[in-house]
Amino acid sequence: MEYWWFAVLLVALAVGLAIFAFWLNKKPQLAYIIVMSASCVLLAYKTCEFCYYRIIDYPEYPVEFSHFSYFLVGATMCTGFKKTRFFSAFATLAAGLGYMLGGVVSPDSMVTTMSSTYYVVLAVIQHELLFFIGLVLMFDIERYRYRDLWIPVLGTALFVGYSLLVYYHYIYPDYINVDKIVIIKIVQGTILSFVIGEENMTLAIQVVTAVGIGLLVVGCMFLFCFLNNKMFDRRARLHPDLPLADSDHGIFPWIRRRYQSYKAKKQSNGFAQRVKSGRQFCRPLAFLSASLRHIALMT
C-alpha cells in the first residue's frame, strides 16, 4: 500500500477525537454547544457548496450517505427537533466510521480517486468531524429510548429508496457517477470489490454482503442505543449531581416558547379584564348597600 500513512492518519485523528468526546461526557452543556456549532457550520457549508454547483450547472448532487448526514444533523440541531436526534447521531457516526473503515482497508483508492490534495484534506476533515459529532450526540447529550429505533430504521430505508431513484435516473438524470454511489454498491453487494477485486465477485458473495451489511446496520442501531443507556447509567451512578445538557434550543423550541409566552400573557390579560369587569359590576352594588345602611341608621 503506497498510501499506508493515510490509514494511520485517519486512525490517529479518530482516537484523538474519541478521547475528547469522552472528556466532554462530564461537561454535557459544553458538548452540546460544540455539536450545535459544528452542525450549523456543516449545514451552512454544504448548502452553499451544492447551491454553487447548481449555479454553475455542475452535475454534482447530495447522493452519498455522508451528504445526507450533513443535512440531517444540521437540520436536527438547528430546528431542535429531538425525535430525529438519535437518527442524526447514528447517521453521522456511521458515515464517519464508514469513511475511516474504507481508508484503513483501502487507503490507496481513497486518495487516488480524489482529483486533488485539497479534496483529500477536505474529505478527511468533514468525515472526522461527522465521526466526532456522532460520538458526542450518541454518548454525551441525552439518553435515547428503544421505542424510537423505528425512526433510524425508516430513515435509512428511505435513503436507500432515494439512492435507487438516483441510480435509475428518476431524479438527477444528468448525474453520471451513479455506479460510484456507496449505498448502491452496498445494496448490490459489490462493496467488497475494493478489497478482493471485481473479477472475484460472485453472486453468492454479493448476496451475503448485502444481507450481512443490512443486518449489521440494524444491529448497530440497537447496540448504540444499548451503549448510550449504559453510559448514562454509569454517569448517573458516578456523578449523580451532574445535570443533563440544556438541549431545548432551536427553531421549534423558540416557536413553542413564544407561543406559550403569548398564551400566558393572553390568559393573564383575560383574568385582569375579568377582575376589572367584576369591580365595575360590584360598584353599584356597593353603593346600594351603603345607601341601605345609611337609611337604616336614620330610621
C-alpha positions in Angstrom: 0.0 0.0 0.0 1.6 3.2 -1.2 -0.6 5.4 1.0 -0.4 3.5 4.3 0.2 6.7 6.1 -3.3 7.8 5.2 -4.8 5.0 7.2 -2.6 5.8 10.1 -3.6 9.5 9.9 -7.3 8.6 10.0 -6.9 6.3 13.0 -4.8 8.8 14.9 -7.3 11.6 14.3 -10.2 9.3 15.3 -8.5 8.3 18.6 -7.8 11.9 19.5 -11.4 12.9 18.8 -12.8 9.9 20.7 -10.7 10.9 23.8 -12.0 14.5 23.5 -15.6 13.2 23.2 -15.1 11.0 26.2 -13.8 14.0 28.2 -16.9 16.0 27.2 -19.1 13.4 28.8 -18.6 15.2 32.1 -19.3 18.5 30.5 -22.7 18.0 28.7 -23.5 21.6 28.2 -20.1 22.4 26.6 -20.6 19.2 24.4 -24.0 20.4 23.3 -22.6 23.9 22.4 -19.8 22.4 20.4 -22.0 20.0 18.5 -24.6 22.6 17.8 -22.0 25.0 16.4 -20.3 22.3 14.3 -23.6 21.0 12.9 -24.7 24.5 11.9 -21.4 25.2 10.2 -21.5 22.0 8.3 -25.1 22.6 7.2 -24.3 26.1 6.0 -21.1 25.0 4.2 -22.8 22.0 2.4 -25.8 24.1 1.5 -23.6 26.8 -0.1 -21.5 24.1 -1.8 -24.4 22.4 -3.5 -26.1 25.7 -4.4 -22.8 26.7 -6.0 -22.9 23.5 -8.1 -26.4 24.4 -9.2 -25.4 28.0 -10.1 -22.5 26.8 -12.4 -24.7 23.9 -13.6 -22.2 21.3 -12.5 -23.8 17.8 -12.1 -22.9 17.2 -8.5 -25.7 16.3 -6.0 -26.1 15.1 -2.4 -26.3 11.4 -3.1 -23.9 9.8 -0.6 -24.9 8.8 2.9 -22.4 11.3 4.3 -24.1 14.1 2.3 -27.4 13.1 3.8 -25.8 13.1 7.3 -24.6 16.7 6.9 -28.1 18.0 6.2 -29.8 15.6 8.7 -27.7 16.6 11.7 -27.6 20.3 10.7 -31.4 20.4 10.3 -32.0 18.5 13.5 -29.8 20.7 15.6 -30.9 24.0 14.0 -34.6 23.1 14.4 -34.3 21.5 17.8 -36.4 18.5 16.7 -35.5 15.9 19.2 -37.2 12.9 17.6 -34.5 12.7 14.9 -31.6 13.3 17.2 -30.8 9.6 17.6 -31.0 9.1 13.8 -28.7 12.1 13.4 -26.2 10.6 15.9 -26.3 7.2 14.2 -26.0 8.6 10.7 -23.1 10.9 11.4 -21.3 8.2 13.4 -21.9 5.6 10.7 -20.8 7.9 7.9 -17.6 8.8 9.8 -16.8 5.2 10.7 -17.6 4.0 7.2 -15.1 6.5 5.7 -12.4 5.6 8.2 -13.0 1.9 7.5 -12.6 2.4 3.8 -9.5 4.5 4.4 -7.9 1.7 6.6 -8.9 -1.2 4.3 -8.1 0.5 1.0 -6.2 3.8 1.6 -4.8 3.9 -2.0 -8.3 4.1 -3.6 -9.4 6.7 -1.0 -6.6 9.0 -2.1 -6.2 8.3 -5.8 -9.9 8.7 -6.5 -9.8 12.4 -5.4 -9.0 15.0 -8.1 -6.5 16.9 -5.9 -4.9 17.0 -2.4 -7.3 19.8 -1.4 -10.3 17.5 -1.7 -8.5 14.7 0.2 -7.9 17.1 3.1 -11.4 18.4 2.9 -12.9 14.9 2.9 -10.8 13.9 5.9 -11.8 17.0 7.9 -15.5 16.6 7.1 -15.7 12.9 7.8 -13.7 13.1 11.0 -16.0 15.9 12.1 -19.0 13.7 11.4 -17.4 11.0 13.5 -16.9 13.4 16.4 -20.4 14.9 16.2 -21.9 11.3 16.1 -19.9 10.3 19.2 -20.9 13.4 21.2 -24.6 13.1 20.2 -24.7 9.4 20.9 -23.0 9.4 24.3 -22.8 12.9 25.8 -26.1 14.8 25.3 -29.1 12.7 26.2 -30.5 9.2 26.8 -32.3 7.6 23.9 -35.2 5.2 24.0 -35.5 1.8 22.3 -39.0 2.6 21.2 -37.7 5.3 18.9 -35.4 2.9 17.0 -38.0 2.7 14.2 -37.0 6.3 13.2 -33.4 5.4 12.1 -34.7 2.2 10.5 -37.3 4.0 8.5 -34.9 6.9 7.7 -32.2 4.5 6.4 -34.8 2.7 4.3 -36.0 5.9 2.8 -32.4 6.9 1.9 -31.9 3.6 0.2 -35.0 4.3 -1.8 -33.7 7.8 -2.6 -30.4 6.3 -3.8 -32.2 3.8 -6.1 -34.2 6.7 -7.6 -30.9 8.5 -8.3 -29.3 5.3 -9.7 -32.1 4.7 -12.2 -32.2 8.4 -13.1 -35.7 9.1 -11.9 -34.1 12.1 -10.2 -30.9 13.9 -11.2 -31.0 12.5 -14.7 -27.7 14.3 -15.6 -25.8 12.7 -12.7 -23.2 10.4 -14.4 -21.4 8.8 -11.4 -24.3 6.6 -10.3 -22.0 3.5 -10.3 -19.8 5.1 -7.6 -22.6 5.7 -5.0 -21.5 3.7 -2.0 -25.0 2.9 -0.8 -25.7 1.3 -4.3 -22.6 -0.8 -4.0 -23.8 -2.0 -0.6 -27.3 -2.8 -1.9 -25.8 -4.6 -4.9 -23.3 -6.4 -2.7 -20.3 -5.2 -4.7 -18.7 -3.0 -2.0 -16.0 -5.6 -1.4 -14.7 -5.2 -4.9 -12.4 -2.5 -3.5 -10.7 -5.3 -1.5 -11.0 -8.6 -3.4 -11.3 -7.1 -6.9 -14.3 -7.1 -9.3 -13.2 -10.2 -11.1 -13.6 -12.2 -7.8 -17.1 -11.0 -7.0 -19.6 -13.8 -7.3 -23.4 -13.8 -6.9 -23.2 -15.6 -3.6 -20.7 -13.1 -2.2 -22.9 -10.2 -3.3 -26.0 -11.6 -1.6 -24.1 -12.4 1.6 -22.5 -9.0 1.6 -25.8 -7.1 1.0 -27.7 -9.1 3.6 -24.9 -9.1 6.1 -24.4 -5.3 6.0 -28.1 -4.7 6.3 -28.3 -6.8 9.4 -25.1 -5.2 10.7 -26.6 -1.7 10.3 -29.8 -2.6 12.2 -27.8 -4.4 14.9 -25.6 -1.4 15.3 -28.6 0.8 15.9 -29.6 -1.5 18.8 -26.0 -1.7 20.0 -25.5 2.1 20.0 -28.8 2.6 21.9 -27.7 0.0 24.5 -24.3 1.7 24.9 -26.0 5.1 25.2 -28.2 3.8 28.1 -25.2 2.1 29.8 -23.2 5.3 29.5 -25.9 7.4 31.1 -26.5 4.8 33.8 -22.8 5.0 34.6 -22.8 8.8 34.7 -25.8 8.8 37.0 -24.1 6.4 39.3 -20.7 8.1 39.4 -21.9 11.7 39.0 -25.4 11.9 40.4 -25.3 15.7 40.7 -24.2 16.2 37.1 -27.1 17.8 35.2 -28.1 16.9 31.7 -27.4 19.3 28.9 -29.9 22.1 28.3 -30.6 21.0 24.7 -34.0 22.6 24.3 -32.8 25.1 21.7 -33.5 25.6 18.0 -36.3 27.0 15.8 -39.1 24.7 17.1 -38.4 25.3 20.9 -38.2 29.0 20.2 -41.6 29.0 18.5 -43.0 26.9 21.3 -41.7 29.2 24.0 -43.0 32.3 22.1 -46.4 30.6 21.8 -46.5 29.7 25.5 -45.5 33.2 26.4 -48.2 34.7 24.2 -50.8 32.2 25.6 -49.8 33.0 29.2 -49.9 36.8 28.5 -53.3 36.4 26.9 -54.7 34.4 29.8 -53.2 37.0 32.2 -54.8 39.8 30.3 -58.1 38.0 30.3 -58.0 37.4 34.0 -57.2 41.1 34.6 -60.1 42.1 32.3 -62.5 39.8 34.3 -61.3 41.3 37.6 -61.8 44.8 36.2 -65.3 43.9 34.9 -66.1 42.4 38.3 -65.1 45.5 40.1 -67.2 47.7 37.8 -70.1 45.4 38.3 -69.7 45.5 42.1 -69.6 49.3 42.4 -73.4 49.8 42.0 -74.0 47.0 44.5 -71.6 48.6 47.0 -73.3 52.0 46.5 -76.7 50.3 47.0 -75.5 48.5 50.2 -74.1 51.7 51.6 -77.3 53.6 50.9 -79.4 50.9 52.6 -77.2 51.0 55.7 -77.5 54.8 55.8 -81.3 54.7 55.6 -81.4 52.0 58.3 -79.3 54.2 60.7 -81.6 57.2 60.0 -84.6 55.2 61.0 
